[in-house]
């Protein structure tokens, strides 16, 4: 598990992310722009408690994961206009369960699609532009999630 200088899980430490980086937070899940992944249209969805890998999620987290992923994807599509949103989860370097959502626009060259899109992590980092999308993502997510909330 990767830890910071204080010995904390780096994914858990994003609980202290500044408000301008937060797309949404509920009791179980948070979606944020995180340091090192500040590419416009990239958002991390993470379990708010320290749960390792998909197998470490409890029943309420598993029950809501699909809903959060669906609503975050819909919000990202609406805001970015991207025809495709990737959802990547590895659990190798950071065992705390999280997924990276990447809105892949038409402007992304063919040689940077699929798994090659991760090269954009260094090639297209732009903190200001990534954070600039947060207000629209937050608004779209709230609307989409509210409209699709279970009765």
C-alpha positions as a Markdown table, in Angstrom:
| # | Residue | x | y | z |
|---|---|---|---|---|
| 1 | Unk | 0.0 | 0.0 | 0.0 |
| 2 | Unk | 1.4 | 3.4 | -0.9 |
| 3 | Unk | 1.6 | 5.8 | 2.1 |
| 4 | Unk | 2.5 | 9.4 | 2.6 |
| 5 | Unk | 5.2 | 10.8 | 4.9 |
| 6 | Unk | 2.8 | 10.4 | 7.9 |
| 7 | Unk | 2.3 | 6.7 | 7.1 |
| 8 | Unk | -1.3 | 7.3 | 5.9 |
| 9 | Unk | -2.8 | 5.6 | 2.8 |
| 10 | Unk | -2.6 | 8.1 | 0.0 |
| 11 | Unk | -6.2 | 7.4 | -1.2 |
| 12 | Unk | -7.5 | 7.9 | 2.4 |
| 13 | Unk | -5.5 | 11.2 | 2.5 |
| 14 | Unk | -7.7 | 12.6 | -0.3 |
| 15 | Unk | -10.4 | 12.9 | 2.3 |
| 16 | Unk | -8.6 | 16.2 | 3.0 |
| 17 | Unk | -8.9 | 17.4 | -0.6 |
| 18 | Unk | -9.8 | 21.0 | -1.0 |
| 19 | Unk | -13.5 | 21.8 | -1.7 |
| 20 | Unk | -12.6 | 23.0 | -5.2 |
| 21 | Unk | -11.5 | 19.5 | -6.1 |
| 22 | Unk | -14.6 | 17.7 | -4.9 |
| 23 | Unk | -17.2 | 16.6 | -7.4 |
| 24 | Unk | -19.4 | 14.9 | -4.8 |
| 25 | Unk | -19.2 | 13.1 | -1.5 |
| 26 | Unk | -21.8 | 11.0 | 0.3 |
| 27 | Unk | -21.5 | 8.7 | 3.2 |
| 28 | Unk | -19.8 | 5.9 | 1.2 |
| 29 | Unk | -18.2 | 7.5 | -1.9 |
| 30 | Unk | -16.3 | 10.5 | -3.0 |
| 31 | Unk | -15.3 | 11.7 | -6.5 |
| 32 | Unk | -12.4 | 14.2 | -6.7 |
| 33 | Unk | -9.6 | 15.6 | -8.8 |
| 34 | Unk | -6.5 | 14.2 | -7.1 |
| 35 | Unk | -2.8 | 15.3 | -7.2 |
| 36 | Unk | -0.9 | 13.5 | -9.9 |
| 37 | Unk | -4.0 | 12.9 | -12.0 |
| 38 | Unk | -5.0 | 16.5 | -12.7 |
| 39 | Unk | -5.9 | 16.1 | -16.4 |
| 40 | Unk | -9.1 | 17.8 | -17.5 |
| 41 | Unk | -11.9 | 15.2 | -17.6 |
| 42 | Unk | -10.1 | 12.8 | -15.1 |
| 43 | Unk | -11.9 | 12.0 | -11.8 |
| 44 | Unk | -11.2 | 9.5 | -9.1 |
| 45 | Unk | -14.1 | 7.7 | -7.5 |
| 46 | Unk | -13.1 | 6.2 | -4.1 |
| 47 | Unk | -14.6 | 4.4 | -1.2 |
| 48 | Unk | -14.6 | 6.9 | 1.7 |
| 49 | Unk | -13.5 | 4.3 | 4.2 |
| 50 | Unk | -10.3 | 2.3 | 3.8 |
| 51 | Unk | -11.5 | -0.8 | 1.9 |
| 52 | Unk | -8.9 | -2.8 | 0.0 |
| 53 | Unk | -9.7 | -4.0 | -3.5 |
| 54 | Unk | -13.2 | -4.7 | -4.8 |
| 55 | Unk | -13.4 | -7.7 | -2.4 |
| 56 | Unk | -12.9 | -5.4 | 0.6 |
| 57 | Unk | -16.1 | -3.4 | -0.1 |
| 58 | Unk | -19.1 | -4.1 | 2.1 |
| 59 | Unk | -22.7 | -4.7 | 0.9 |
| 60 | Unk | -23.8 | -1.1 | 1.0 |
| 61 | Unk | -20.7 | 0.0 | -0.9 |
| 62 | Unk | -21.2 | -2.7 | -3.5 |
| 63 | Unk | -24.9 | -1.9 | -3.8 |
| 64 | Unk | -24.2 | 1.8 | -4.5 |
| 65 | Unk | -21.0 | 1.5 | -6.6 |
| 66 | Unk | -22.8 | 0.9 | -9.9 |
| 67 | Unk | -25.2 | 3.9 | -9.3 |
| 68 | Unk | -22.3 | 6.2 | -8.5 |
| 69 | Unk | -20.3 | 5.0 | -11.5 |
| 70 | Unk | -23.4 | 5.5 | -13.8 |
| 71 | Unk | -24.2 | 8.9 | -12.5 |
| 72 | Unk | -20.5 | 10.1 | -12.6 |
| 73 | Unk | -20.2 | 8.8 | -16.1 |
| 74 | Unk | -23.4 | 10.6 | -17.2 |
| 75 | Unk | -22.2 | 13.9 | -15.6 |
| 76 | Unk | -18.8 | 13.6 | -17.2 |
| 77 | Unk | -20.3 | 12.9 | -20.6 |
| 78 | Unk | -22.7 | 15.9 | -20.3 |
| 79 | Unk | -20.0 | 18.3 | -19.2 |
| 80 | Unk | -17.2 | 17.2 | -21.5 |
| 81 | Unk | -19.1 | 16.0 | -24.5 |
| 82 | Unk | -16.8 | 13.0 | -24.6 |
| 83 | Unk | -18.1 | 10.0 | -26.7 |
| 84 | Unk | -16.4 | 7.5 | -24.3 |
| 85 | Unk | -15.7 | 7.5 | -20.6 |
| 86 | Unk | -13.1 | 5.0 | -19.4 |
| 87 | Unk | -13.3 | 3.4 | -16.0 |
| 88 | Unk | -10.0 | 2.0 | -14.8 |
| 89 | Unk | -9.2 | 0.1 | -11.6 |
| 90 | Unk | -6.0 | -1.7 | -10.9 |
| 91 | Unk | -5.5 | -2.0 | -7.1 |
| 92 | Unk | -1.8 | -2.7 | -7.6 |
| 93 | Unk | -0.1 | 0.5 | -6.4 |
| 94 | Unk | -3.0 | 1.8 | -4.3 |
| 95 | Unk | -5.0 | -1.1 | -2.7 |
| 96 | Unk | -7.6 | 1.3 | -1.3 |
| 97 | Unk | -10.5 | 0.7 | -3.7 |
| 98 | Unk | -10.8 | 3.5 | -6.2 |
| 99 | Unk | -11.6 | 3.9 | -9.9 |
| 100 | Unk | -10.2 | 6.4 | -12.4 |
| 101 | Unk | -12.8 | 7.8 | -14.7 |
| 102 | Unk | -11.4 | 9.4 | -17.9 |
| 103 | Unk | -13.6 | 11.3 | -20.3 |
| 104 | Unk | -12.0 | 10.4 | -23.7 |
| 105 | Unk | -12.8 | 13.1 | -26.2 |
| 106 | Unk | -12.6 | 12.9 | -30.0 |
| 107 | Unk | -9.4 | 15.1 | -29.8 |
| 108 | Unk | -7.4 | 12.2 | -28.2 |
| 109 | Unk | -5.2 | 10.7 | -30.8 |
| 110 | Unk | -5.6 | 7.0 | -31.7 |
| 111 | Unk | -2.2 | 6.2 | -30.2 |
| 112 | Unk | -3.4 | 7.6 | -26.8 |
| 113 | Unk | -6.6 | 5.6 | -26.6 |
| 114 | Unk | -7.3 | 2.4 | -24.7 |
| 115 | Unk | -4.6 | 1.7 | -22.1 |
| 116 | Unk | -2.3 | 4.2 | -23.8 |
| 117 | Unk | -4.5 | 7.0 | -22.4 |
| 118 | Unk | -2.6 | 6.8 | -19.2 |
| 119 | Unk | 0.4 | 8.5 | -20.9 |
| 120 | Unk | -1.7 | 11.7 | -20.8 |
| 121 | Unk | -1.2 | 11.7 | -17.1 |
| 122 | Unk | 2.0 | 13.5 | -17.7 |
| 123 | Unk | 1.4 | 14.8 | -21.2 |
| 124 | Unk | -1.8 | 16.8 | -20.5 |
| 125 | Unk | -1.6 | 17.6 | -16.8 |
| 126 | Unk | -3.4 | 21.0 | -16.2 |
| 127 | Unk | -4.5 | 21.5 | -12.7 |
| 128 | Unk | -6.4 | 24.8 | -13.4 |
| 129 | Unk | -8.3 | 23.3 | -16.3 |
| 130 | Unk | -9.1 | 20.1 | -14.4 |
| 131 | Unk | -10.4 | 22.0 | -11.4 |
| 132 | Unk | -12.2 | 24.4 | -13.7 |
| 133 | Unk | -14.5 | 21.5 | -14.7 |
| 134 | Unk | -15.5 | 20.7 | -11.1 |
| 135 | Unk | -18.4 | 23.2 | -10.7 |
| 136 | Unk | -20.1 | 22.0 | -13.9 |
| 137 | Unk | -19.4 | 18.3 | -12.9 |
| 138 | Unk | -20.8 | 18.9 | -9.4 |
| 139 | Unk | -23.9 | 20.5 | -10.8 |
| 140 | Unk | -24.5 | 17.8 | -13.5 |
| 141 | Unk | -23.8 | 15.0 | -11.0 |
| 142 | Unk | -26.3 | 16.4 | -8.5 |
| 143 | Unk | -29.0 | 16.7 | -11.2 |
| 144 | Unk | -28.3 | 13.3 | -12.8 |
| 145 | Unk | -28.1 | 11.5 | -9.4 |
| 146 | Unk | -31.2 | 13.2 | -8.1 |
| 147 | Unk | -33.2 | 12.4 | -11.2 |
| 148 | Unk | -32.2 | 8.8 | -11.0 |
| 149 | Unk | -32.5 | 8.3 | -7.2 |
| 150 | Unk | -34.4 | 5.2 | -6.2 |
| 151 | Unk | -38.0 | 5.9 | -5.1 |
